[in-house]
């Protein structure tokens, strides 16, 4: 019997689906599998698609899949959805709009839950990206929730980040608030047939022009595109700009492998260390008799939760006197 890692590298769809499910469920044993597949990662090109709810991101991703498949590229899609408060799983499940690609062996689509993590990307998403990368997908599209300032987190794992905005939804103001100007490599005004598309483009252009010094030094200047994804208008131009940005990254990168740039690896390792420390500390505290006694003391009124928290956490961190 082949190991799970061997099956993933061989492109076994069932093995990949099971592994991503286990990653999403937080199964501890998947850590060993991820260690095995990691040497096979770093080849896929990761595209982040983010923006406010209702911007038409799912329809856009559906059209992008079609164009990339016409180029002969294999595609993996991770749609990060809000978490169901009841099941803990992704509310929308596998995206209905993308299901016409479900019979295409060159496309793999999976929804992941945010699990209350509003940065759009969770640790499980990063693990799933590695799985699809090791599976051999040429492009991995990560569609995130898009919830204001924290949506910029998609940048940490994507080579190209697309910010999708819609005229008349206040996205121009939202862009200023969220600081997504720095996060976006490409700005796409979807539903561009709506009134206000020119104003939105002008506002975005004004914000980009405020950073002229950076562009004079040769930095990538984010293009502003217009599209009507539902009618497949402007999507081909978007894909072309993604390729242009990819060529720019390869030409300006000093790293041997673009997929493992130092900045990206540092960010991911920091997040991984943070998550592992939280897991270990929380488990070591909450699974003790002292924790249960603290709960009883709070319930009976003998102590308050703030004092109880300090008495549990400080000794665990070696900070008590």
KEKE-3310 file (N, C-alpha, C; in steps of 0.2 Angstrom, whole numbers, plus 5000, padded with zeros to 4 digits):
npx = (5004:5003:5009:5000:5006:5013:5003:4997:5007:5007:4995:4983:4966:4957:4964:4970:4958:4954:4965:4965:4953:4955:4965:4958:4950:4958:4966:4978:4988:4991:5001:5013:5012:5011:5024:5031:5027:5031:5044:5040:5034:5032:5032:5020:5009:5003:4988:4979:4963:4953:4941:4926:4911:4899:4905:4907:4917:4917:4911:4920:4932:4927:4927:4940:4946:4942:4949:4962:4963:4961:4973:4980:4984:4984:4973:4970:4958:4954:4942:4938:4927:4914:4913:4901:4891:4886:4890:4903:4909:4912:4900:4895:4899:4906:4908:4894:4894:4905:4904:4903:4915:4918:4919:4931:4947:4958:4955:4954:4943:4939:4931:4935:4934:4933:4934:4932:4943:4947:4956:4955:4964:4968:4978:4975:4972:4984:4991:4983:4986:4999:4997:4990:4999:5010:5003:5004:4997:4997:4992:4986:4971:4966:4952:4946:4937:4936:4936:4938:4951:4959:4959:4971:4980:4980:4990:5002:5003:5001:5007:5002:4991:4974:4963:4946:4934:4918:4908:4899:4898:4905:4918:4929:4931:4932:4944:4954:4952:4955:4968:4972:4978:4992:4992:4987:4991:4985:4971:4954:4939:4925:4908:4908:4899:4890:4884:4896:4908:4919:4922:4926:4937:4945:4947:4955:4966:4971:4975:4985:4994:4999:5010:5022:5036:5040:5037:5046:5057:5057:5047:5033:5019:5002:4990:4974:4960:4945:4930:4917:4912:4902:4898:4910:4918:4933:4940:4950:4960:4963:4969:4980:4987:4990:5000:5009:5013:5018:5030:5037:5040:5048:5059:5064:5066:5078:5078:5081:5070:5055:5043:5047:5051:5060:5053:5040:5041:5046:5035:5025:5031:5032:5018:5015:5023:5017:5004:5006:5012:5001:4992:4999:5001:4988:4982:4990:4986:4971:4968:4970:4968:4969:4963:4950:4947:4948:4937:4927:4929:4926:4913:4907:4909:4921:4932:4938:4937:4948:4958:4959:4964:4976:4983:4983:4990:5002:5011:5012:5019:5031:5032:5028:5030)
npy = (4994:5011:5025:5039:5051:5048:5044:5057:5064:5057:5061:5056:5059:5055:5053:5065:5073:5067:5070:5084:5086:5081:5090:5102:5098:5098:5087:5079:5070:5073:5081:5074:5069:5081:5085:5075:5078:5091:5093:5092:5103:5120:5123:5126:5140:5152:5161:5174:5178:5191:5202:5212:5204:5198:5204:5196:5186:5172:5169:5175:5167:5155:5158:5161:5148:5142:5149:5146:5132:5131:5135:5124:5122:5114:5116:5120:5124:5133:5138:5149:5149:5157:5150:5138:5140:5130:5117:5119:5118:5123:5135:5136:5125:5115:5126:5130:5137:5133:5120:5115:5112:5100:5088:5088:5082:5089:5099:5103:5106:5114:5118:5127:5130:5146:5145:5155:5163:5177:5182:5178:5169:5153:5143:5130:5132:5135:5123:5116:5122:5118:5104:5103:5109:5099:5089:5093:5103:5116:5130:5138:5143:5154:5158:5171:5176:5190:5202:5216:5224:5213:5205:5207:5197:5186:5189:5184:5171:5170:5172:5181:5193:5197:5210:5212:5223:5232:5243:5256:5250:5256:5252:5260:5268:5258:5252:5262:5262:5249:5248:5240:5243:5241:5228:5223:5216:5216:5226:5223:5229:5222:5218:5229:5236:5243:5258:5271:5264:5271:5281:5273:5267:5278:5283:5272:5273:5285:5283:5274:5281:5289:5283:5285:5285:5273:5266:5272:5266:5254:5245:5234:5240:5241:5236:5242:5234:5231:5221:5210:5197:5188:5187:5184:5194:5203:5194:5186:5196:5199:5186:5187:5198:5192:5183:5192:5198:5187:5185:5196:5194:5183:5188:5198:5192:5186:5174:5156:5148:5154:5150:5148:5160:5170:5180:5175:5162:5165:5172:5162:5152:5159:5161:5147:5143:5151:5146:5132:5134:5140:5129:5119:5126:5129:5116:5110:5118:5118:5104:5100:5096:5108:5117:5113:5115:5129:5133:5128:5136:5149:5148:5146:5158:5160:5165:5176:5177:5183:5183:5169:5166:5172:5164:5152:5154:5161:5153:5142:5148:5151:5163:5166:5172)
npz = (5000:4995:5004:5011:5007:4996:4987:4986:4979:4968:4962:4966:4968:4977:4989:4990:4993:5005:5013:5014:5020:5032:5036:5037:5047:5058:5062:5071:5066:5053:5052:5050:5037:5030:5032:5024:5011:5008:5002:4989:4985:4980:4966:4961:4955:4965:4966:4974:4977:4982:4991:4994:5001:4988:4978:4967:4966:4965:4953:4945:4948:4942:4929:4927:4929:4917:4907:4910:4909:4895:4891:4894:4907:4923:4937:4954:4966:4981:4991:5003:5015:5026:5042:5048:5062:5068:5062:5061:5049:5032:5026:5013:5006:4993:4979:4971:4958:4952:4949:4936:4932:4939:4933:4927:4926:4927:4936:4953:4966:4981:4996:5011:5029:5038:5051:5061:5059:5054:5044:5032:5027:5034:5044:5040:5027:5021:5023:5014:5002:5000:4998:4986:4978:4979:4973:4960:4953:4942:4944:4958:4964:4977:4984:4995:5010:5012:5022:5025:5033:5037:5026:5019:5022:5013:5005:5010:5006:4993:4976:4966:4970:4968:4969:4971:4966:4967:4958:4966:4979:4989:4988:4985:4996:5005:5001:5005:5019:5022:5019:5008:4996:4997:4997:4985:4969:4957:4952:4950:4943:4945:4937:4929:4921:4928:4935:4940:4938:4932:4941:4952:4946:4944:4958:4963:4954:4958:4971:4969:4962:4972:4977:4970:4971:4974:4962:4954:4957:4951:4955:4954:4946:4950:4939:4934:4930:4921:4921:4917:4924:4924:4911:4905:4901:4900:4907:4901:4899:4912:4916:4907:4913:4925:4921:4917:4929:4935:4927:4930:4944:4943:4936:4945:4956:4968:4973:4973:4970:4966:4973:4986:4993:5004:5012:5011:5017:5030:5035:5035:5043:5055:5058:5059:5070:5080:5081:5085:5097:5104:5104:5111:5124:5128:5128:5138:5149:5150:5151:5164:5182:5189:5181:5180:5194:5195:5187:5194:5206:5201:5197:5210:5215:5223:5217:5204:5185:5180:5189:5191:5178:5177:5187:5181:5169:5171:5179:5170:5159:5165:5172:5185:5201)
capx = (5000:5006:5008:4996:5010:5015:4997:4996:5012:5005:4989:4977:4961:4953:4969:4970:4952:4954:4970:4963:4947:4959:4969:4953:4947:4964:4969:4986:4992:4992:5008:5018:5011:5014:5032:5033:5025:5034:5049:5037:5030:5036:5031:5013:5009:4997:4984:4974:4957:4949:4937:4920:4906:4895:4909:4907:4923:4916:4910:4927:4936:4925:4929:4948:4948:4941:4954:4968:4962:4962:4981:4983:4986:4980:4971:4967:4954:4952:4937:4938:4920:4913:4911:4895:4891:4883:4894:4910:4912:4911:4893:4893:4902:4910:4905:4889:4895:4911:4903:4903:4922:4919:4921:4937:4952:4963:4953:4952:4940:4938:4929:4938:4931:4938:4934:4932:4949:4944:4961:4954:4968:4969:4983:4973:4972:4991:4992:4979:4990:5005:4994:4988:5006:5013:4999:5006:4993:5001:4990:4981:4967:4963:4947:4945:4931:4936:4932:4941:4958:4962:4960:4977:4984:4981:4997:5007:5004:5000:5012:4999:4984:4969:4958:4940:4929:4912:4905:4893:4898:4909:4924:4934:4932:4935:4951:4958:4951:4958:4975:4973:4982:4999:4991:4985:4995:4980:4964:4949:4933:4920:4902:4910:4893:4886:4886:4901:4914:4924:4924:4930:4944:4949:4949:4960:4972:4973:4979:4991:4999:5002:5016:5026:5043:5041:5037:5052:5063:5056:5042:5027:5013:4996:4985:4967:4956:4937:4927:4910:4914:4896:4898:4916:4922:4939:4944:4956:4965:4965:4974:4987:4991:4993:5006:5014:5016:5023:5036:5040:5042:5054:5064:5066:5067:5085:5078:5082:5063:5050:5038:5049:5054:5062:5048:5034:5043:5046:5028:5022:5034:5029:5011:5015:5025:5012:4998:5009:5013:4995:4990:5003:5000:4981:4981:4993:4982:4964:4967:4972:4964:4969:4959:4943:4946:4947:4931:4922:4929:4923:4906:4905:4910:4927:4937:4935:4940:4954:4963:4960:4968:4983:4985:4984:4994:5009:5016:5013:5024:5037:5032:5025:5036)
capy = (5000:5017:5030:5045:5056:5045:5045:5064:5066:5053:5064:5053:5064:5053:5054:5073:5076:5065:5074:5091:5086:5080:5096:5106:5096:5099:5080:5080:5065:5075:5085:5070:5068:5087:5085:5071:5081:5097:5093:5092:5109:5126:5123:5129:5147:5154:5167:5175:5182:5193:5207:5212:5199:5201:5206:5191:5182:5165:5169:5176:5161:5150:5160:5160:5141:5140:5151:5143:5126:5132:5136:5117:5122:5111:5121:5119:5130:5133:5143:5149:5151:5158:5144:5137:5140:5123:5111:5120:5117:5129:5135:5136:5119:5116:5131:5128:5140:5130:5113:5112:5109:5095:5081:5089:5079:5094:5104:5101:5112:5112:5124:5127:5135:5150:5143:5161:5166:5182:5185:5175:5163:5150:5138:5124:5134:5135:5116:5113:5124:5113:5098:5104:5110:5093:5085:5094:5108:5122:5136:5137:5149:5154:5164:5172:5179:5197:5205:5222:5225:5207:5201:5207:5191:5182:5191:5180:5164:5171:5176:5187:5195:5201:5214:5213:5228:5233:5250:5257:5246:5259:5249:5264:5270:5252:5251:5267:5260:5243:5247:5234:5246:5238:5221:5221:5216:5218:5228:5221:5231:5218:5221:5236:5239:5247:5265:5272:5261:5275:5284:5268:5266:5285:5283:5267:5276:5291:5280:5271:5287:5292:5280:5286:5284:5265:5264:5274:5261:5248:5241:5232:5245:5237:5238:5243:5231:5231:5215:5207:5190:5183:5187:5182:5200:5205:5189:5185:5201:5197:5181:5189:5202:5188:5180:5197:5199:5181:5186:5201:5191:5179:5192:5202:5188:5183:5167:5150:5146:5159:5148:5148:5166:5171:5183:5171:5157:5168:5173:5156:5149:5163:5159:5140:5143:5154:5141:5127:5136:5141:5123:5116:5129:5128:5109:5109:5121:5116:5097:5099:5097:5114:5121:5112:5118:5136:5134:5128:5142:5155:5147:5147:5165:5161:5169:5179:5174:5187:5180:5162:5166:5173:5159:5146:5155:5163:5147:5138:5152:5152:5170:5167:5173)
capz = (5000:4995:5009:5009:5004:4989:4983:4984:4974:4961:4960:4968:4970:4984:4994:4991:4996:5012:5017:5015:5025:5039:5038:5039:5054:5063:5064:5073:5062:5046:5052:5047:5030:5027:5031:5018:5004:5008:4997:4982:4984:4977:4959:4958:4955:4969:4965:4979:4975:4988:4990:4998:4999:4983:4972:4961:4966:4963:4946:4942:4948:4938:4922:4926:4928:4910:4903:4912:4906:4888:4891:4896:4914:4928:4942:4960:4969:4988:4992:5010:5017:5033:5046:5050:5069:5070:5060:5061:5042:5027:5025:5006:5003:4986:4976:4965:4952:4949:4948:4929:4931:4943:4930:4923:4930:4928:4941:4959:4970:4988:5001:5018:5033:5041:5058:5065:5058:5049:5040:5025:5026:5040:5044:5036:5020:5019:5022:5008:4996:4999:4996:4979:4975:4979:4969:4953:4950:4939:4947:4964:4965:4983:4985:5002:5012:5011:5027:5027:5034:5038:5020:5016:5024:5008:5002:5013:5003:4985:4972:4964:4974:4965:4974:4967:4969:4963:4958:4970:4985:4993:4989:4985:5003:5009:5000:5009:5026:5024:5017:5003:4991:4997:4996:4978:4963:4951:4954:4945:4944:4942:4936:4926:4917:4933:4936:4945:4937:4930:4947:4956:4943:4946:4965:4964:4951:4963:4977:4966:4960:4978:4979:4964:4973:4974:4955:4950:4959:4947:4958:4950:4946:4949:4934:4936:4925:4921:4919:4918:4924:4922:4903:4903:4898:4903:4911:4897:4900:4919:4916:4904:4918:4930:4918:4917:4935:4936:4924:4934:4950:4941:4934:4950:4962:4969:4976:4968:4969:4968:4977:4993:4994:5011:5015:5012:5021:5036:5037:5036:5049:5061:5060:5061:5077:5085:5081:5088:5104:5107:5105:5117:5130:5129:5130:5144:5154:5150:5152:5171:5187:5191:5177:5183:5200:5193:5184:5200:5210:5197:5198:5217:5218:5227:5213:5197:5180:5178:5194:5189:5172:5179:5191:5177:5163:5172:5180:5163:5155:5169:5174:5191:5206)
cpx = (5004:5004:5003:5000:5012:5009:4995:5000:5010:4998:4983:4972:4958:4958:4970:4964:4952:4959:4968:4957:4950:4962:4964:4950:4952:4966:4976:4990:4994:4999:5013:5018:5013:5021:5034:5032:5029:5040:5047:5034:5035:5036:5025:5013:5002:4994:4979:4969:4953:4946:4930:4915:4901:4899:4910:4913:4922:4915:4916:4931:4934:4927:4937:4950:4947:4947:4961:4968:4963:4969:4984:4985:4981:4979:4968:4964:4953:4948:4936:4932:4920:4911:4904:4895:4889:4887:4901:4913:4910:4904:4891:4895:4905:4905:4900:4891:4901:4910:4903:4910:4923:4921:4928:4943:4958:4961:4951:4949:4938:4936:4932:4934:4936:4939:4935:4939:4947:4950:4960:4958:4969:4975:4982:4973:4979:4993:4989:4983:4996:5003:4993:4994:5009:5009:5001:5002:4998:4999:4985:4978:4964:4958:4945:4939:4931:4932:4936:4949:4962:4963:4967:4982:4985:4988:5002:5008:5003:5006:5009:4992:4980:4964:4952:4936:4923:4910:4899:4892:4902:4916:4930:4936:4935:4942:4956:4958:4956:4966:4977:4977:4989:4998:4990:4990:4991:4974:4959:4942:4928:4913:4903:4904:4889:4889:4891:4908:4920:4927:4928:4937:4948:4951:4955:4967:4975:4977:4985:4996:5002:5009:5021:5033:5045:5041:5043:5058:5062:5051:5036:5021:5007:4992:4978:4963:4948:4935:4920:4911:4908:4896:4905:4920:4927:4943:4950:4962:4967:4971:4981:4991:4994:5000:5011:5017:5020:5030:5040:5043:5048:5060:5068:5068:5075:5084:5078:5075:5059:5045:5040:5053:5055:5056:5042:5035:5043:5039:5024:5024:5032:5022:5011:5017:5020:5006:5000:5010:5006:4992:4993:5001:4993:4979:4984:4989:4975:4963:4970:4967:4963:4964:4951:4942:4944:4940:4926:4923:4926:4915:4903:4906:4917:4932:4934:4939:4947:4960:4965:4965:4975:4986:4987:4990:5001:5013:5017:5019:5031:5037:5030:5031:5038)
cpy = (5006:5021:5036:5050:5054:5046:5052:5066:5063:5056:5061:5058:5062:5055:5061:5075:5074:5069:5081:5091:5085:5086:5101:5105:5096:5092:5081:5075:5068:5079:5081:5069:5075:5088:5081:5074:5087:5098:5094:5098:5115:5127:5127:5137:5149:5161:5168:5180:5185:5200:5207:5206:5202:5204:5202:5187:5175:5164:5170:5170:5156:5151:5159:5153:5139:5142:5148:5136:5126:5133:5129:5117:5118:5116:5118:5125:5128:5139:5143:5153:5153:5151:5144:5137:5134:5117:5112:5120:5123:5129:5134:5129:5120:5121:5129:5131:5136:5123:5110:5110:5103:5088:5082:5087:5084:5099:5101:5107:5110:5118:5122:5132:5139:5149:5149:5165:5171:5185:5182:5169:5160:5145:5132:5126:5133:5128:5113:5116:5120:5106:5098:5106:5104:5088:5087:5099:5114:5129:5134:5143:5149:5160:5165:5176:5186:5201:5212:5222:5218:5203:5202:5201:5186:5183:5186:5173:5164:5174:5182:5187:5199:5204:5215:5218:5229:5240:5251:5254:5250:5256:5254:5267:5264:5251:5256:5264:5254:5242:5242:5237:5242:5230:5219:5222:5218:5220:5227:5224:5227:5221:5228:5239:5243:5254:5266:5268:5265:5279:5279:5267:5273:5285:5278:5270:5281:5288:5277:5276:5290:5289:5280:5284:5277:5263:5266:5270:5254:5243:5240:5238:5241:5240:5238:5240:5232:5224:5214:5200:5186:5183:5185:5188:5202:5200:5187:5190:5201:5192:5183:5194:5198:5185:5186:5198:5193:5182:5191:5199:5187:5183:5196:5198:5185:5176:5162:5148:5151:5157:5147:5154:5167:5174:5179:5165:5159:5169:5167:5152:5153:5161:5151:5139:5146:5149:5135:5128:5137:5134:5119:5119:5128:5121:5108:5112:5118:5109:5095:5099:5104:5119:5120:5115:5126:5137:5133:5134:5148:5154:5148:5154:5166:5165:5172:5176:5177:5184:5173:5161:5167:5167:5153:5148:5157:5158:5143:5141:5153:5159:5171:5168:5167)
cpz = (5000:5001:5006:5005:4997:4984:4981:4979:4967:4959:4961:4971:4976:4989:4996:4995:5004:5016:5018:5020:5032:5041:5041:5046:5059:5066:5065:5068:5055:5046:5049:5040:5027:5027:5025:5012:5003:5002:4990:4981:4982:4970:4957:4959:4959:4968:4971:4976:4981:4987:4994:4996:4993:4977:4966:4960:4963:4956:4942:4942:4943:4931:4921:4925:4920:4906:4904:4909:4898:4886:4892:4903:4918:4934:4948:4963:4976:4989:5000:5012:5024:5036:5048:5058:5072:5069:5061:5054:5038:5025:5018:5003:4997:4982:4970:4959:4948:4948:4941:4928:4935:4940:4926:4928:4931:4933:4947:4963:4977:4992:5008:5022:5036:5048:5063:5064:5052:5044:5033:5024:5033:5039:5040:5029:5017:5018:5016:5002:4995:4996:4988:4975:4974:4974:4961:4950:4948:4943:4953:4965:4973:4984:4993:5004:5011:5016:5030:5028:5034:5031:5017:5018:5018:5004:5004:5009:4995:4982:4969:4967:4970:4969:4969:4970:4964:4963:4962:4977:4990:4994:4988:4992:5007:5008:5004:5016:5027:5022:5012:4997:4991:4995:4989:4973:4957:4955:4949:4947:4941:4941:4933:4922:4922:4933:4941:4943:4935:4936:4951:4953:4945:4953:4966:4960:4955:4968:4975:4965:4966:4980:4973:4965:4972:4967:4951:4951:4955:4950:4953:4951:4945:4944:4937:4929:4926:4918:4920:4918:4922:4914:4900:4899:4902:4907:4907:4898:4907:4919:4912:4909:4924:4927:4918:4923:4937:4933:4927:4940:4948:4939:4939:4956:4963:4972:4971:4966:4971:4973:4985:4995:5002:5015:5017:5017:5029:5039:5039:5042:5055:5063:5062:5069:5082:5086:5086:5096:5108:5108:5111:5123:5132:5132:5137:5150:5155:5152:5159:5176:5190:5187:5179:5189:5200:5191:5190:5205:5207:5198:5205:5219:5222:5224:5207:5192:5178:5183:5192:5183:5173:5183:5187:5172:5166:5174:5174:5159:5159:5172:5181:5196:5210)
residu = (UNK:UNK:UNK:UNK:UNK:UNK:UNK:UNK:UNK:UNK:UNK:UNK:UNK:UNK:UNK:UNK:UNK:UNK:UNK:UNK:UNK:UNK:UNK:UNK:UNK:UNK:UNK:UNK:UNK:UNK:UNK:UNK:UNK:UNK:UNK:UNK:UNK:UNK:UNK:UNK:UNK:UNK:UNK:UNK:UNK:UNK:UNK:UNK:UNK:UNK:UNK:UNK:UNK:UNK:UNK:UNK:UNK:UNK:UNK:UNK:UNK:UNK:UNK:UNK:UNK:UNK:UNK:UNK:UNK:UNK:UNK:UNK:UNK:UNK:UNK:UNK:UNK:UNK:UNK:UNK:UNK:UNK:UNK:UNK:UNK:UNK:UNK:UNK:UNK:UNK:UNK:UNK:UNK:UNK:UNK:UNK:UNK:UNK:UNK:UNK:UNK:UNK:UNK:UNK:UNK:UNK:UNK:UNK:UNK:UNK:UNK:UNK:UNK:UNK:UNK:UNK:UNK:UNK:UNK:UNK:UNK:UNK:UNK:UNK:UNK:UNK:UNK:UNK:UNK:UNK:UNK:UNK:UNK:UNK:UNK:UNK:UNK:UNK:UNK:UNK:UNK:UNK:UNK:UNK:UNK:UNK:UNK:UNK:UNK:UNK:UNK:UNK:UNK:UNK:UNK:UNK:UNK:UNK:UNK:UNK:UNK:UNK:UNK:UNK:UNK:UNK:UNK:UNK:UNK:UNK:UNK:UNK:UNK:UNK:UNK:UNK:UNK:UNK:UNK:UNK:UNK:UNK:UNK:UNK:UNK:UNK:UNK:UNK:UNK:UNK:UNK:UNK:UNK:UNK:UNK:UNK:UNK:UNK:UNK:UNK:UNK:UNK:UNK:UNK:UNK:UNK:UNK:UNK:UNK:UNK:UNK:UNK:UNK:UNK:UNK:UNK:UNK:UNK:UNK:UNK:UNK:UNK:UNK:UNK:UNK:UNK:UNK:UNK:UNK:UNK:UNK:UNK:UNK:UNK:UNK:UNK:UNK:UNK:UNK:UNK:UNK:UNK:UNK:UNK:UNK:UNK:UNK:UNK:UNK:UNK:UNK:UNK:UNK:UNK:UNK:UNK:UNK:UNK:UNK:UNK:UNK:UNK:UNK:UNK:UNK:UNK:UNK:UNK:UNK:UNK:UNK:UNK:UNK:UNK:UNK:UNK:UNK:UNK:UNK:UNK:UNK:UNK:UNK:UNK:UNK:UNK:UNK:UNK:UNK:UNK:UNK:UNK:UNK:UNK:UNK:UNK:UNK:UNK:UNK:UNK:UNK:UNK:UNK:UNK:UNK:UNK:UNK:UNK:UNK:UNK:UNK:UNK:UNK:UNK:UNK:UNK:UNK:UNK:UNK:UNK:UNK)
# end
